[in-house]
Every structure is written in C-alpha cells, then in structure tokens.
Amino acid sequence: MNSEWPENERRKWTRLPLAIPVFVRGRDDQGKEFLEFATALNVGAGGMLVAIRRVLPPVAKLRLEIPSAPIASLGALPGATRTLRARTLRMTPAQGYYMVGLKFSRPLLLAQEPARKKKALSVV
C-alpha cells in the first residue's frame, strides 16, 4: 500500500500537482454563458482541481479549454486533448478564489483493450 495515498481516498486515479492555465466555459444561474480564465492546480485522469474567481452553480456542466502552442492545433500531436467536458463536484472559497473540484465526463485514460490478433492470410 502506498503511504502517500490516504485510506479514505475515493479517487480512482492519483492527481499530479501541475499548474495549468485553463479557460472555463459554462452557464451561470441565470443561464447566461460565461468564459473565465482559471488555473488547474492538480490534474488526474478523472478530474482536476481548479482555482477560479467566479462562483459556479452546483453541479454545473462545463467545457474546459487548455491553451496550447499552435503546433498542437495543426494535428502534429495526434490524440492531444485540448477541450474537455466536466461537471462540478465541490466548491470551497479560499483567499479571493474558489477551489472547484471537477469530474471529467470521460476519463483521460481509458482501460486499454487487448490488441486484436489479425488473421493470417494464407497464400497458395
């Protein structure tokens, strides 16, 4: 058992302590669309913790956009994810910001399927 992983931890994946800029898109309580610049403080395959100045509605559905260098948008990095869908799980006020726990709609890492064997063609 890993001593750094608390016994009561409910996450399926560990989180990495990374500071990543992220744009958060969603709708406020009145249904008006918003775009807010935030910082992801830690990221895991199932979600992230984001520091944001805006109060978000409970269980808000959000779109997260991670800015990247132009090369990623040219398709040079296949499989690179820049836009993620998530929902809020919790929000805690902290020194002028709100720490928002988010869960991704789809995990970043999916269990890999076993490689399928190709049938050999016999040439006569």
C-alpha positions, -999 to 999 in steps of 0.1 A, spaced: 0 0 0 13 34 -9 17 55 22 11 88 3 -24 76 -8 -49 82 21 -70 52 32 -103 72 27 -94 84 -8 -123 79 -32 -104 89 -64 -97 62 -89 -66 80 -102 -39 99 -85 -36 136 -91 -5 154 -104 4 187 -88 6 208 -120 -3 245 -126 -20 247 -160 -39 277 -174 -74 267 -185 -104 286 -198 -137 275 -182 -169 279 -203 -204 273 -189 -237 290 -179 -244 309 -147 -275 306 -125 -295 328 -149 -285 307 -180 -261 333 -193 -229 319 -210 -196 328 -194 -159 324 -202 -135 326 -172 -97 322 -171 -86 299 -143 -57 277 -132 -58 240 -127 -38 232 -96 -38 194 -99 -49 171 -126 -58 134 -128 -73 111 -154 -107 116 -138 -108 152 -129 -90 183 -117 -89 210 -91 -93 245 -105 -88 279 -89 -114 303 -103 -127 337 -92 -164 331 -103 -190 313 -82 -202 283 -102 -237 268 -99 -238 234 -81 -233 205 -105 -226 229 -134 -217 214 -167 -186 230 -180 -162 229 -210 -125 233 -202 -102 246 -229 -65 242 -224 -45 267 -244 -16 252 -263 11 261 -288 -1 264 -324 16 231 -334 -10 211 -314 -38 226 -334 -21 216 -367 -27 179 -359 10 172 -354 2 157 -320 -25 131 -326 -47 123 -296 -37 155 -278 -68 167 -259 -74 204 -257 -111 206 -249 -127 186 -220 -162 184 -206 -166 183 -169 -190 189 -141 -185 205 -107 -184 182 -76 -175 207 -49 -165 243 -44 -146 258 -15 -138 295 -10 -101 303 -5 -85 338 -4 -105 355 -32 -108 324 -53 -129 293 -53 -113 259 -54 -135 238 -76 -133 200 -78 -142 189 -113 -150 154 -127 -144 148 -164 -173 134 -185 -148 109 -198 -116 99 -181 -84 110 -199 -71 74 -195 -93 46 -205 -86 10 -199 -68 -2 -230 -84 -30 -249 -62 -60 -256 -47 -59 -291 -67 -79 -315 -48 -106 -334 -51 -103 -372 -60 -134 -390 -31 -145 -412 -39 -149 -448 -25 -180 -464 -12 -175 -499 -13 -207 -520 
